[in-house]
Amino acid sequence: MNYFRLFDLPETFELDLTELGSRYLSLQKRFHPDNFAAGSERDRLMSVQQTANINDAYHSLKQPLLRAEHMLALRGLKISNEQRSFTDPLFLMQQMELREQLAELQDEADPEAALFAIEQQIQQQRKQLLKALSEALVEQSAEQDQLAAELVRKLKFFYKLQQELELIEQQLQD
Amino acid sequence: MALLQIAEPGQSAAPHKHRLAAGIDLGTTNSLVATVRSGEAKTLLNQAGEAMVPSVVRYTKDGVQVGSAAEAAAVSDAENTIVSVKRLMGKGYQETVALANALPYRLVEQTGLVAIETVQGIKNPVEISAEILATLANTASETLGGELNGVVITVPAYFDDAQRQATKDAAKLAGLTVLRLLNEPTAAALAYGLDSGQEGVIAVYDLGGGTFDISILRLRHGVFEVLATGGDSALGGDDFDQAIVSELKERSGQTDLSFSAQRQYQQQARALKEALTDKARCDYHFTADQQEVKGTLTRTELDQLILTLVKKTIRACRQTLRDADLTTDEVLKVVMVGGSTRVPLVRQQVAEFFNTEPLTSIDPDKVVALGAAIQANVLVGNKADNETLLLDVIPLSLGIETMGGLTEKIIPRNTVIPVSRAQEFTTFKDGQTAMAIHVVQGERELVEDCRSLARFELRGIPPMPAGGAHIRVTFQVDADGLLNVSAEEKSTGVQASIQVKPSYGLSDDQIASMISGSMQHARQDMQQRLLREQQVEAERVIEAVSVALASDAALLDEQKQADIKQALATLSELRQQQDTAAIKAAIEHTNQLTDEFAALRMDKSIRLALQGHKVDEV
């Protein structure tokens, strides 16, 4: 299923999220099971399926990584749930360093400042990767698509790192 | 007296049969029923003049008592008088064994579920709750002068699938049509009319007798969205009472209390808590097990006793805000629900945390039932111009058991529902034709720490080498938060059959036999009930298709239109008669005939919904 088509939006990575949100709500308003609570069984079933689709589509388009994955899947490149090991040693080294810094945070004189510094670093690199991803997805060539897939895999590391960082931030605050 | 029927702006002037609907707050301690009359939501009084009916059911040799009459016997006939049955809803026997000593009745096991042995035989929580629901619905029917077309029943946002299913089963047993299970906090926000007010984020802090819920909602463009829910299903005002009881016992030095002395302490604790709502200090003086107990409790002392408990709720608020990706200053309004929010320390701590004065103008005991009534009125179809949309989320993650007793999350909590997610499984042995799947709900890593929902057996997998079969299992959660599962082998298209063994639910057969066996419906013939169900469904189909034809007949050629009209005429005629099977067949025929029409209308509807949105250049 083409999620862009469902919302009648252009198939592009640089999606207008406000527009996506308002289209999502319009569709939900029309198809939500609450509108069919007193309706026939078939109508109720159809509405549940339809709204489940709409929710899934919105969920996938809203987040940049899932959006990129969906775009690649539409082009015949399935990378969600893949089991694959990384081959870029430089990238892995960099990830390990960031992780070490996070692990040693507790021993810093000012852990919160150190945390902030790492966060800035992560965000900056994530931004760069997202920019590269957006550019790679424009061309629609097999080569650029492979590059985009590689960028998605790298970005996943950064999103995971960000989650861990937030967890540590919580611990520091508690 | 109105001589002219004048339609409100936006409402249709065409005569529309007003349908009877009610909102039911099925509470742990008390239950209420409310309805919308002349545009205003009101709680309804039973014959004794009470709005709050104690959620107590007593089984006597020749009958059933519900409410105050039953509560009066809670001490004298403890083992046949069931209080707080909500705590047992959807629970397995093993889970409740720990409670057994604290409860005065005999808990027994009924196909894995907990049930209670009474003078009338074994009664399960679904049956007991059905008695409460039937009593409330009866109050509504009598007041409104007719059979209810549908009800909205509220449940704690924290309720898992098994508990929601049990609630729905209870309604079915009571002969009620459930329009929707609504989360209690959402209902409260509706009662305050926040769905049509200022746009922004709303927090609903609901501290009842036995449960605590915090919900973060957002209103945007008329859409009411539950962003996140959290809380604690075992924390409430009763724990405040318990903390006071412990303090009083420590002061008096009494231990090993008799059952009646224990109740004495509880009643005194409760009275003290309530008195300290407007007073700074309060004296107590009573006799328990022949010992005189007296002293003074101050507000400051009470605050100290319950501070950890209140802080616990604040921690849950923080966690839930985090789940919603929000900070406290983004919260526009805070709604207070539940009798325990009358406690000054609670109000003060909540105001401090959210940095805003919480809303308390509607009676916190009634606010949920009022909201449910408002939603019931909308869902039953009495408010055609309704612009509010309620989007809900799944409160706890759904997952499956993987190797080593670990859980793998398939639908994470706070995902907007309805939702469907598919997961692929493969065989690990050559020629394997069956597979077991264990569905659990909860946030913990280990399966044993989560709630077991159901075990599925997939059968009829075509024999293939190990890893050759790809079974796609689809988990679908509907708007009430209830799970459905289907499965298919992908390479051959074989529909694997699913055998569901609900870990904590009742099967359809069990419900059917409960319905035919229950006292309340003994006179009602099961056949009659099935006939009535099909007749109602026939009415719904006729109405839905007629409305569709009236607006979209142009989508069909004339032959098709004639066919559908013919099918409707047949169905309409059969509906008047008594042949259940014939009505059912005619419904199916009509559905088949209109499947394509429904799909065409769906597409048209999507286009219409997206019209008026700005056109992007492609």
Interface residues (C-beta under 8 A of the other chain):
Chain A: L6 F7 D8 L9 P10 D16 E19 S22 R23 L25 S26 L27 Q28 K29 R30 F31 H32 P33 D34 A37 A38 G39 S40 E41 R42 D43 M46 V48 Q49 Q50 T51 A52 N53 N55 D56 Y58 H59 Q170
Chain B: R19 N149 G150 L179 R180 R220 H221 G222 V223 R322 V378 L379 V380 G381 L389 L390 L391 T415 V416 I417 P418 V419 S420 R421 Q476 D478 A479 E537 R540 V541 E543 A544 V545 N591 D595 A598 M602 S605 I606 R607 L608 A609 L610 H613 K614 D616 E617 V618
